[in-house]
Amino acid sequence: MVKVIASSVRKGNVLDVDGKLYVVLTAQNFHPGKGTPVTQVDMRRIVDGVKVSERWRTTEQVERAFVEDVNFQFLYEDGEGFHFMNPESYDQVVVDVETMGDQKAYLQEGMTCILSIHEGVPLAVELPRHVTLEITETEPVVKGQTASSSYKPAMLSNGLRTMVPPHINAGTRVVIATEDNSYVERAKD
């Protein structure tokens, strides 16, 4: 186990809290005007899936479990879960639906993801920071709504909604940030 300060904890990290392993779902650092800065962490216990929230001072030490981060390629999804393959050894692992969570909407065939593996069991999946998706439908531009700060709702090819600039129309391929489902830029391809 490695001790790290609480403010360095990120989504997907595996922590050892009181002898139990937890995977971090969200981690936010709060710096109030008065008082001590804190790190708010939402975690899922690996053994039974129970979700827990913890709050630590940003300078407190927490134990990070030793996990191996390995590149895996997404193959397909079936009733068993999400199948990934190690491109070097051709070993395949199955990630269950609960571990995958709401990230499954971004998975694309052949996509390279980083799987956090502890004793042969995949604990967390880290997607690429950006994915390219197509806009399936969007609202027409309202006259006078051409200011760069105005955005309009759009439906992506993976079924999620996002906000895009007025010049983006249906059929346009865009780059989306997987962390918060936000528009990054028009795709270069």
C-alpha positions in Angstrom: 0.0 0.0 0.0 1.1 3.5 -0.8 0.1 6.6 1.3 -0.9 9.6 -0.7 -2.4 13.0 0.3 -6.2 13.2 0.0 -6.1 16.0 -2.6 -4.3 13.8 -5.1 -7.1 11.1 -5.1 -8.8 10.9 -8.6 -11.8 9.0 -10.1 -10.9 5.4 -10.7 -8.2 5.2 -7.9 -8.5 2.2 -5.5 -8.2 3.1 -1.8 -7.7 0.9 1.2 -9.9 2.2 4.0 -9.9 0.2 7.3 -8.7 -2.9 5.4 -11.4 -2.8 2.8 -10.9 -1.9 -0.9 -12.9 1.0 -2.4 -13.0 2.3 -6.0 -13.3 6.1 -6.2 -16.4 7.3 -8.2 -15.9 11.0 -7.7 -13.4 13.2 -5.9 -13.7 16.9 -5.4 -11.4 19.4 -3.6 -13.2 22.2 -1.7 -11.4 25.3 -0.7 -13.8 27.4 1.5 -13.0 31.0 2.2 -12.6 30.2 5.9 -11.6 26.9 7.3 -9.6 23.9 6.2 -9.7 22.8 2.5 -11.3 19.3 2.3 -11.5 16.5 -0.3 -15.0 15.0 -0.7 -14.8 11.4 -2.1 -17.7 9.1 -3.2 -16.5 5.5 -3.3 -17.9 2.0 -4.0 -16.8 -0.9 -1.8 -15.5 -3.6 -4.1 -16.6 -6.6 -2.1 -20.4 -5.8 -1.9 -20.9 -2.7 -4.0 -22.0 -0.4 -1.1 -21.5 3.3 -1.9 -19.8 5.4 0.7 -19.0 9.1 1.0 -15.9 10.3 2.9 -14.5 13.7 3.6 -10.8 14.2 4.4 -8.7 17.3 5.0 -6.7 17.8 1.8 -3.4 17.2 3.6 -4.5 13.9 5.3 -2.8 10.7 4.2 -5.0 7.9 2.6 -3.8 4.5 1.5 -3.9 3.7 -2.2 -4.1 0.0 -2.9 -1.6 -1.5 -5.4 -3.5 -2.0 -8.6 -2.0 -2.6 -12.0 -3.2 -0.2 -14.7 -3.2 -2.1 -18.0 -4.3 -1.0 -21.5 -7.2 -3.1 -22.7 -9.2 -3.0 -26.0 -13.0 -3.1 -25.8 -14.4 -5.9 -27.8 -18.2 -6.3 -27.2 -21.0 -6.3 -24.6 -23.3 -9.2 -23.8 -25.4 -10.6 -20.9 -22.2 -11.4 -19.0 -20.8 -7.9 -19.1 -18.3 -5.9 -21.1 -15.5 -7.9 -22.7 -12.0 -6.4 -23.0 -8.8 -7.9 -24.4 -5.2 -7.2 -23.6 -3.6 -6.5 -27.0 -0.2 -7.9 -26.0 -1.1 -11.2 -24.3 -4.6 -11.6 -25.9 -6.0 -12.3 -22.4 -9.7 -11.4 -22.1 -11.5 -10.0 -19.0 -15.1 -9.3 -18.4 -16.1 -6.1 -16.6 -19.5 -6.3 -14.9 -22.2 -3.7 -15.6 -22.0 -2.1 -12.1 -18.2 -1.6 -12.4 -18.7 0.0 -15.8 -21.4 2.3 -14.5 -22.6 5.2 -16.7 -19.4 5.2 -18.7 -20.8 2.5 -20.9 -22.4 5.1 -23.1 -19.0 6.1 -24.4 -17.6 2.7 -25.2 -16.9 2.1 -28.9 -15.6 -1.1 -30.5 -11.8 -1.3 -30.5 -11.5 1.6 -28.0 -8.4 1.4 -25.8 -9.2 1.8 -22.1 -7.1 1.5 -19.0 -8.3 -1.2 -16.6 -7.3 -1.1 -13.0 -6.7 -4.7 -12.1 -6.2 -6.0 -8.5 -5.3 -9.7 -8.1 -6.8 -10.5 -11.6 -10.1 -8.8 -11.0 -10.9 -5.6 -13.0 -11.9 -2.9 -10.4 -12.3 0.2 -12.5 -12.3 1.4 -16.1 -10.7 4.6 -17.3 -11.9 5.8 -20.7 -10.0 8.0 -23.0 -10.5 11.7 -22.1 -12.2 12.5 -25.4 -14.4 10.5 -27.8 -15.7 11.4 -31.2 -19.5 11.1 -31.6 -22.0 12.2 -34.2 -24.9 14.6 -33.5 -28.1 12.9 -34.4 -30.5 15.8 -33.7 -30.3 19.4 -32.6 -32.5 22.4 -32.5 -32.4 24.9 -35.3 -30.5 28.2 -34.7 -32.7 31.0 -33.4 -32.1 34.3 -35.2 -29.8 36.5 -33.1 -28.4 33.5 -31.2 -25.0 33.6 -32.8 -23.1 34.9 -29.8 -20.2 32.6 -29.0 -21.4 32.1 -25.4 -24.8 30.7 -26.4 -25.2 26.9 -26.7 -28.1 24.7 -27.8 -29.1 21.2 -26.8 -28.1 18.3 -29.0 -28.6 14.5 -29.0 -25.5 12.4 -29.5 -25.2 9.1 -31.4 -24.7 7.3 -28.0 -28.1 8.6 -26.7 -26.8 11.2 -24.4 -27.6 14.9 -24.5 -25.1 17.7 -24.5 -24.9 21.4 -25.3 -23.2 22.5 -28.5 -22.5 25.9 -30.2 -25.1 27.2 -32.6 -23.1 26.4 -35.8 -23.2 22.6 -35.1 -26.0 20.7 -37.0 -27.3 17.1 -37.1 -24.8 14.8 -38.8 -21.7 16.7 -37.6 -19.0 14.7 -35.8 -17.9 16.3 -32.5 -15.4 15.6 -29.8 -16.9 15.1 -26.4 -15.2 15.1 -23.0 -16.0 11.7 -21.3 -15.6 13.2 -17.8 -18.5 15.6 -17.9 -20.2 15.0 -21.3 -19.3 18.5 -22.5 -18.6 19.6 -26.1 -14.8 20.1 -26.8 -14.6 20.8 -30.5 -15.7 19.8 -34.0 -14.0 16.5 -35.1 -11.1 17.0 -37.4 -11.8 13.9 -39.5 
